[in-house]
Amino acid sequence: MLIDPPFEQLDEMQRCAASLKEAVGRMRQTVAAIWYPVKDQRMLRRFYQDLAGTGAPKLLRVELLVHPLDTPNTLTGSGLAIATRRGGWRRSCVSCCRGCRKNWGRPRVGGRWIG
């Protein structure tokens, strides 16, 4: 399942986490991904906390930053939060991020398990 809202409302990130929590509650075996913009660090910290509280067995966060995080009023990158019961995603995402770095002039990329 892919969750990709327009992010036009201030509560979109909270709604994404709530949707993921509901999906995991209904279908424990689900694989879900949430695309999100990397823009406001305060909102992102709250989003990470909300994701950690969804009950997803494994949750990987991968972000690609094409501008420094402290660049004001701009989209600095994008992220993908992947919830799954299975491992192995980290290696695939790191490989993909290395390809992005190679082709896009060394943006900062990274991934980490949440929770």
N, C-alpha and C positions, 0 to 999 in steps of 0.2 A: 504494500500500500504506500502510495506517495502522497504526502501532505505538502501542498505548494500554494499557500494563500497569497493574495496580492500584497499583503502587508500595508494596507491603506489605513487600518484602524490601529490605535495605540495598544489594544489588547490582543493583537493577532498572535503574539508569541505565547501568551498564557492560554489562548484558545487551542493552539497547536498542541501544547503539553497536555491539556485536558482531553483532547481528542485521542492522543496517544494512550493516555491512561485508560480511557474507556475501551479502546481497541484491545489493549493488553488484557484488561479485565474480562473481556468477552472471548478473546481468542489468544490464549497464552502462547500458542505456537506462531503467532503472526510475525512477519518481517515488515517493518515499517520504516520509512525514511521521511524526514522533514527537511525541506530546503528552507534556509533562512538567510537574511542579509546580515552582514557584519557591519554594524554602523555605530550604535550607541553602546558603549561598554557597560553602563549601568543596567540597561535593559537586558543585555546578554548575560550578565551575572545572574540576574533573576531567572532568566530562561534556563540556564544551566541547572539552577536549583530546582526549578519546576520539573525539568526532565528527569533529574535524579529521583524525584518523588513519584514517578509514574508507575513504578513497579516492574518496569521492563527488565528481564533477566540480564541482558547484556545491552549496553548502549555505547556506541562509538560516535564521537564527534570529530569531524574532519573539516578544517577550514582552510581556505585559500585567501590570502591577503595580498592585494595588489597595490595597496597604499598603506602607509604607517597607520597604526591604530589611532593615533592622536590627531589625524587629519580632520579638521572640523567640518561638519555639515556635508559629508560625502559618504558614499558607499565605499568602504575600504576593502571589502571582499565578500565572500559568501561561504556558507557552511552547510553541512549535511549531517544531520543526526540520524544514525541508523540503529534501530532497535531490533534485536534478534535473539533467539535462544542459542544459536550456534556461534562458534568462534570463527576465526579465519579471515574476517573482514579487515582486520588491521593491516595485515600484510598486503592485501589487494589495494587498499586505499593508499598506503605508503608508496607503493609502486606507481599508482596513478599520479600522486602528488609529485613524485620525482619527474615524471614526464611533463607535468605542467611547469615545474621550475625550469626544466631544460628548454621548453618551447616559449615561455613567457618572460624570459629575462630575469629569473631569480626572484619571483615573489616569495614571501614567507608562507610556508605551508606547514601544516602539522595535524596530528590526530592524537586523540587520547580517549581512553575508556572512561566513562562517567560512572560513578557509584561504586 
